Amino acid sequence: MRVVFVNLHSNEKFVKILIKYVFKISVSRKHGFILDEMIRRDIPVCNYTTSGSSHHDPIANFVYRCLYPFRLIESRILLKMDGLPVKKIKTLYRLKDIQPDDIVILYSIPDEFSGLERVNAFKAGCLLHNSCGSDNADKFGKVNVQCFYNEADLRKNGEMFSRYNADLQQPIIVIPFVFEKRFQVRTPFSERQNKAIAVGTIASRTDDEFLAVYGDPCLQPIRRMILNAAPEMADYYDCVSSEYGEGNERKEFRIEDNIIKKVYCELWNLSHVGQQKSYFSFDMVEKFNQYKMAICGEEIIGVPGIGFVESMACGCAYLGCTKYDYAAYGMVEGVHYIGYDGSLEDLRSKIEYYQNHSDELERIADAGCRFARENFTPEAVTTKLLDGLMAQKKIYEEGKIEHAGRAQS
């Protein structure tokens, strides 16, 4: 059995892709640990390359399509630049090179699924936070994906996903975020400020489907609520959240606009938007270690922020909205984290209570930290994902055998 990633070299969840090198943009390999762990465990890994791109913008699409004839060279160069052992990642460039016993991993990225509907192998799709629209159901449905994995079950809290992806009924394997090794406990709990630190980027979505469901373009309304109320809540929390644009508004374009305008807008966006200089001007690990509690408002589409894992790993008692499914990670409210109902009033009430009950607060912080360090590591999360994939693959293969038996009879 091999694990075959589609366009691994152009997936910024795993590697620093070409467009990021060109514009010197920093990246976070949020799923890079999965690839690293598979290689460490000597699981055969392949990269099936297509003409697809990992971007929605015309510049990236143009760049990748121009490079398509040289995709094998491009793949090896980018993987090597990212420090990955190229010799342990086999490049595939023909559909027939994918074997029936393989596990094919698909991310919801434009144009990369072409022809994969003809592949007779187990396929798993990753549901990213931007994969809640109607095009998702069309793409994954066409290639007959057997299961999904994601940091949350979008059916439970994702109104947008449920509205536009009702036909996708495949099982979802829920895997938690993973904290980087630098997130450590540095400061004793008793020496920290007796209030919370609120973190997280505030982004917006302006596509019609998102606005039709939620009305407001804000992707993290809880974070914005907390940021706006920060001056009057200074006794309870400090806030370092910031807007993704942070002074440089994104230049939008329409599909019908000419290519010159599209290229200009994308060049501007790539070089100006998302720099967040103030947000990245401090050490997040040090910031968490200054506070006893932490908040990282969830995304309205149904996904928590990675800050909840990072803050717990640094010894903070995490405050999470109970509308979101933290139980899916094995977390228990009042044991591993502090729950509140998503309102500013309840958030203030919970913080105030624990400010006056320091023993209870420290027990939750300690239990949460131990839980994070046992369950949110690359080793633990990769094992959970692989176990889930193997279980679904077994169901898929048993179904194929049963179907073949009925066909013969």
N, C-alpha and C positions, 0 to 999 in steps of 0.2 A: 504493500500500500504506500502511495505517495500523496503528499498534499500539494496540489497545484493551485498557485495563486495566479489570477488573471491580471496582467499588466502590473506586476509587483513594482517595477522600477518607476511607474508613474502614479503610485499611490502614496500620498503624503502621510497616511496613517502608519506607513512602514518605513519609508525612506525620505530623504530630502530630495525632492524631485527637481528636474532641470530648471523649471521656471523660477524656483526658489533660489537656486544658485545664481541665475542670471541677474535677479534683482536683489540678491543678498538679503533675503527674508528669512528670519529664524523660523524653525518649525518644531513641533512637538510630536515625536513618533509615538502617538498614544497606543497604537497596537504593535509597535516594534518589538515589544517583549514577547509577543506570540511567536514571531519569526525567530527571534534569538533563542527562545526556549526549544523550539522544534529542532533547530540546528544543533543546540547543545545536547539534545537527547538523541541525536543521530537519526532523526526522522527524515526520510528523503523529501526534499523540497524542490519544486519546479516553478518556473516562471513562464506562463504561456503569454506570448506577446501578440497583440493585435494592433490595429490602427487607432484604437480608442485612446482617449485622453482622460486625465484625472481632473480636468477643469471644465467649467461652464463658459469660459470667456473665449473670444475669438482668437486672441493672440496665442494662447496655449494650444488650442485646437490646431491652429495653423502650424505652429512649431512642431507638434507631434506628428502631424500628417506629412510634413516635409521630411521628418526623420524616419518615417515608417520603413523605407527601403533599407535603412541602416539600423533597424530596431535591435538586432542582436548585439551590435557594437555598442549602441546607446545603452542597452540594458546592462551589459557587463561593466561599462565605465561608471554609470551612476551607482550601481551596487557596490563597486569597489571604492568609489569616493566616499560612500557612506560607511565604510569600514566593515562591510559584510564579506564573509568568505565566499568569493565568487565560485570557487571550485566545488562548493557544496550546494550550489543552487543551479540546477540544470535548466537551460533555456529551451522552451518548446515553441515552435512557430507554425506547426500544422495541427489541425484539429485531430487528425488520426494519431498523433503522438500522445494524446490523452487516453489513458487506459481505463477499462471498465471498473477496475478496483480502486481507482484514484478517488480522493476527496477534492472536489473543485471548489475553491473559495472565490465568491463574487462580491464585489462592493458596488453600491448603487452609484456608478459613475457612468456618464454618458458614453454611448457608442461601443462599449467594450463587450457587449453580450452577443455580437454578431456571430451567427453560426453555432453557438453553444447549445442551441435547442437540439442539434443533431448528435450531441455527445451523450453516450449511454453510460454515464457515471453519476455517482452521488454528488449533489451540488448543494452548497450552503451559502446563503447570502447574508451579508452584514448590513443591518439597518442603521445608517448614520443619522445624525440629528437633522440633516437636510433631506431625508428620504421619505417624507411623509405625504408627498403629493401624489396625484393620480398617475403620473408617468412611472412611478415605482411599481404599481400593480401590473402595468403593461409589460415592463421589462422582465421582472422576475417571473411573471406568469408565463411568458412566452418560452422561457428556457426551462421551465418545470423544476424550480428549486424545491428541494425536499424539506429544508428547515432554514431558520434564520438564527442569528445571534446578535446581541446588542447589550448595552449597559442597562436597559430597562425593557419591560414588556410594554411596548407602545399601545397595545390594545387596552390596557388597564387605565392609563392616565392620558393617553394621546387622542383627544377628540378629532384632531385633524387626520391622524393615521386611520382611525376607525371609519371616518367618513369617506376617504378616498381609496382605502385599501381593503374594503370589506371582503373582496374575493381572495385575499391572502390569508388562508386559515392554517398555514403550516405552523408547526411548533416553533416557539422562540426560546432559545437558550439564553438565559440572563447571566451575563458575566459582569462583575464589578470593575470599576476603574482600578488602576494600579499606580501606587505612588513611587516616585523615583527614590533612589537610595539616599539622596541628600536630605530628605524629609525625616528629621530625627528630633528626639527630645533633647534639648540642650539646657533648658532652664527649669529648675524645680518648680512644681506647681504652686507652692506657697509664695514664691517670689514674683509671680505674674500679676498683671493688672486684673482686678476682680470685675471684669466685664468682657464683652465679646468683641471680636474683630470680624467685620463683614467684608467679604472678598468676592471677586468675580467680574468678568467683562460683561457689559450690557450691549447686546447687539440687536439689530432689527431685520425684519424680513418684509419686503414690499410686494411679494408676488400675490397675485389675485386669490389663489386658493387659501393661503395663510390668512389674508385679510377677511375672506368670506367666513372663516370659522371664528377668528378671534377679534376682528374689528380693529384692534390696535396693532401696529407693526412691531411692538416690543417683544422680543423673544424671551426675556427674563423680567417680567413685570415685578416680581418680588424683589429683585435686586434694585430696580429703579425706585420702588417704594421705600426701601431701606435707605438708599442714597439720598433721596429727597428729604427724608425725615431726620437725617443724621444730626443736624444742628440741635434740634430739640430733644434728641435721644442720647446726647453726649454722656449722660450718666450711666447709660446701659451698653452702648457699643460705639466703637469708632468704625468708620467706613473708608476703605481704600478702593472701592469699585470705581470703574470709569467706563465711559462710552467707547465702543470699538473705534468709532471715527475720531473721537477726541480732537476736535478742532478742524479736521480735514474731512468734510462731507464727501461721501462717495458720489462720483459722477455717473448718473444712470443713462442708459441708452435703450432703445427699443429694437426689436428684431428687424423691423423694416428700415432702420437707419443704415446709411451707407457705411462701408467698411472703414473709411477714414475716421469717421466719428467714433466708431466702435473701438478702433485701435487707440485713438487718443484717450478715450475714457478709461480703457483698461490700463494704459501706461500710467495715467494719473493715479488710478486706484492702487495699482501695484506698488508705486513709489511713494505714495502719501498716506493712504488709508490703512489703519490697523497697526500703526507703529506703537501706539500707547506708551509713549516715553515715560510718562509719570508712573504708570502702573508697573512698568518693568524697571523702575529706578531704585527699587529697594529689594532686599532679600526676603522672599516670602517665607522661608524657613525661620528666619529671625523674627519676622512679624508674628507668625503663629506662636512662637515661643514667648512672646511678650504678653499673651492673653490666656485666660483660663477657659474661655468659650470662643466658638467660631460659628459663623453663618456663611453659607454659600447658596443663595437663592436658586431654586430649581428652574429649569426651562419649562415654559408653558405647554410645550408639546409632549411632556411626560418624562423628561430625563433629568436626573440630578446633575450637579456640576462636579467636576473632578476635585474641587476644593474640599469636599466633605471627606474624602479619603485622605488627602494630604494633611488636613488639619488634625484628624484623628491620629495619624501617624506621628504628629508633633506633640501629642499629649493634650490637645484641646477637647473639651466637652462639646460635641457638635449639636447644633440646633437645626433640626430638619422639619419641613412641613409634612404633617401626617397624611396629607392627600396623596403623597407619593409612596411608592411601594418599597420602603427600605427593608421590609421583611423578606423580600426576594433575595437579599444578600445574607439572610440569617440574622439580621440585627433586630433587637428587641427594644422597643421604646421604654425609657426609664432605666434601662440596663446599659445599653451601648450608646444611646444618644438621647437627647431631649426633644420631645415632639411639641410642635405648636401648630395652630390651625391655619397659618398663612397670613393672618392679620397682624397689623402693627401692634394692636392692643394686646393680643395674646403673646406676641413675642416679648413685649415689655414686661408683661406679667411673669412669664417664665424666667426671664433673666433676673428680674428683681427677686423672685423666690430663691433662686439658687445663689444669688449674691449673699443672701442671708442664711444659707444652709450649705456651708462650705464643705462639710464632710460628705454629704450626699453628692455634691458636685464633683468632688475629687474621685469618688468611687466610680461615677459614670465616666469621667475622663480616663481613668486608669483602665476600666473594662473595655472602653471603646478603643483605646490605644492598643491593648493586647489583641483585641479582635482584629483590628486592621492589620497588625503585623503578622497575624496567623493566616488571614484570609484574603488580603488584598496585595499579595506578592506576585511577581511574575510566575513563580513555580506553582502556587496554588490556583491562580486564575487560568493558567494554560492547562493544567490538569483538569479543571472543571470543564473547560471548553472541549478538550479532546475527548473526555468521557461522554459528554453530551453528543458530540458529533459521531462517535463510534456507536452509541446507542441508537441514534437516528439512522445511521448507515445500516445497522443490522435490521431494523424494521423495514427499510427500503429494499434491501436484498431479499429478505423473506417474502416481501410482497411481489418482487419480480419472479421468484421461484413459484409462488402460488399462482401467479398470472400465467406463467409458462405451462404449468400443469393443467390448468383449465383449458388453455388453448389446444393442448395436445389431445385432451379428452373430447 
